[in-house]
């Protein structure tokens, strides 16, 4: 199981707000699929899956403020893609 952290979103940006969760725990995602969408006062950021796997847990809800570097979601990279 791999934990994906909130990415760096710019030099002076330290946090973002979760505005959309296009996938849910249990969903299988391919590499580069959008898992969480964050917004700051300057930018909107699509947080993508680094590799294929099953989403285990999303560590926040819509409108939650998350800090850069904090855990954002966990995925099982050993999961088998559905047929």
C-alpha positions, -999 to +999 in steps of 0.1 A: +000+000+000+014+034-011+005+067+005+004+097-018+010+131-003-003+165-011+020+178-039+039+211-040+017+236-057+040+266-060+066+284-040+045+303-015+015+278-014+014+257+018-021+243+016-051+236-006-088+227-003-102+194-016-129+205-041-136+172-059-131+134-054-137+118-089-129+083-075-139+065-043-122+039-021-124+006-038-122+021-073-093+009-096-073+037-112-047+036-140-015+056-138-022+093-144-059+091-135-071+120-114-078+110-078-083+143-060-087+179-072-073+206-049-078+244-052-058+273-037-064+310-041-041+309-071-043+275-088-064+243-093-044+211-091-053+176-103-036+150-080-030+120-102-023+083-094+015+077-097+007+041-109-022+018-114-039+004-083-070+003-061-078+033-040-078+021-003-086+053+015-089+091+008-077+110+038-100+139+036-134+151+024-147+179+001-139+213+016-112+199+039-080+220+039-048+199+035-012+209+039+015+203+013+034+171+022+006+157+043-009+122+034-037+126+009-048+091-001-036+055+000-036+030-028-029-007-032-005-009-061-006-047-060-043-048-069-053-064-101-071-044-127-107-054-132-116-072-164 
